[in-house]
Structures are given as structure tokens and as C-alpha cells.
């Protein structure tokens, strides 16, 4: 057996024989609060007892888990790694309890879905309607956000699937990311916008108006910023940053702002005469919309079922 494998076996033996759930709960709480005192209070422990548990963990594994800084108690790379896996362990325990409860009650399970803007208006609602038509007892929770928020929640087991525009950084070590379809990006406004009625609009024509854009940490926003840079501007002027579909829709319909959005997000409103497309070809390439999920622990039956329904709906788009 090679040396790395021997080291791996020793770590596994330590975890199986020495690590207690109480210690793991404390570790996760300290990482969340950046404070042993606050973590101890959360778990009804004295601070000295909590400190000893952390020191025992460090002695057992032979690594430093936390460092004291002016920002509080900050996890080292070892602390971050152990806390991340701890969260996943507790998420799996929660999923197991939920699945047993579902089986006992005869329900169809529970699933937590993270959604990005590209999936919120059409793909996800259609899939939910299709899934509930087949499994009325299925419990679904939707969590909206950006990849920077949803991907850590997915890795830690708090979210089962993340649906939307796939990020350029694929998190390949821990997640599977499956392309469902390609999405075009378009510029839209309200129906009474001064630019409507023109046969052609240039980038300069739009400079007098405000913008509704995704947050800077999103892939689409980085692509939009490059468009502005190509026109000699460091960033959009008079921009509102939002991933809220309802807020974006209302702002566009009642103001002179311009939105750059995935086509499927606004196509129903365009068809209904609520919004209108700007006759300007957005110089952003077609991008993939897909689903991300953990590859190491597999999916619950409810999540696997919903994933199949996503694929079926995406095929129609």
C-alpha cells in the first residue's frame, strides 16, 4: 500500500473511533459564528468545555482547526474542510430522517431546489407542475439566489439541486453539472419605452437610460461588463442589480430602464404585451442552462424523480 493510502486509512480510523457528533456540531457552530463562546451558548456548553472539545479534536487529528484573529476564531484550511463535511453529514442525517418520516406517512418525499434567474420563470414552474401532477404528495422548497450562495449550500447538502445558467467555474471536484438547453440573452424594456418602435437600436442609443442587471458575481454579469468595456465603459451606469424576477418585471414595465435577461425568462411577458424586446443583438454568446447536484452522495428518490422531470421539460424548450 502506498504512503498516501496509509495516511488516508489512519484518518478514516481516527474519524470512526474518535469523532463524536457533539464535537462535529460544535465545530460547525464555531465555523459559523467565528466564536467559541457563541457556539458554546448555542449548544448549551460552557466555554471551557467547548474549548477543550476543540483542542481534543485538534490533538486527535494532529492539525490546527482554528486560529484566533481580530475577526474572531477563524477556521484554518483543515477546519474549513472538516466543517464542510460535517455540514454534509448533518444534512444527510436530516434527509434520512425526512425520508423515513415520508415513508411512514405515505408521502412522496421532500426536495429543496436552488434556482437562478434563468430557470425561475419557465423551466422550474413547468417542472414543478409536471412533478406534482404525478406525485401530489411531493413537498418542494424553492431557494432563490446566485451561484455564489447556492453552490456552497448544494455542497453542504442544504440544497438538493441548483437549476439555472451554468457557471463558468464548474466545481467539478464535488458536483455534477448537466446541460439541459442553450439560452439566448436579449435586451428588453416596458412597452412604452422611448426606444420601442425603432427598427434598429445601437449601444449608444441606450446610454441615456438605466439598467437592470444581475449581480457582479454571476457569469452573465461578467459577460455584460465585457460588453460595456468593449464600448469604452468600465461598468454600466445607473444600474439596479437584482435576481428577483418579480422586481425586474415591475421595474421594466413601469420605468425607462433596460434589462438584459435570458430569453426564456421574459418570453411569456413579451407574448402577453407586458414587455418588449429591444432591436439590438446582445453580443453575448448563447449560454447553457442546466442543473447541478452532488456526485458523491447521490440523490434522494424525490430529487432523482425531479431531475428526470427537469430533463423532460427542458427537452420541450
Secondary structure, DSSP 8 states (H G I E B T S, - for coil): --HHHHHHHHHHHHHHHH--HHHHHHHHHHHHHT-HHHHHHHTT--HHHHHHHHHHHHHHHTS--EEEETTEEEE-HHHHHHHHHHHHHHHHHHHHHHHHHHHHHT---EEEEEE-HHHHTTHHHHHHHHHHHH-TT-EEEEEE--HHHHHHHHHTTS-SEEEEE--SS--TTTEEEEEEEEE-EEEEEETT-TTTT-S---TGGGTTS-EEE--TTSHHHHHHHHHHHHTT-SS-SSEEE---HHHHHHHHHHSS-EEEEEHHHHHHHHHTTSEEE-S-------EEEEEEEESSS---HHHHHHHHHHHHHHHH-
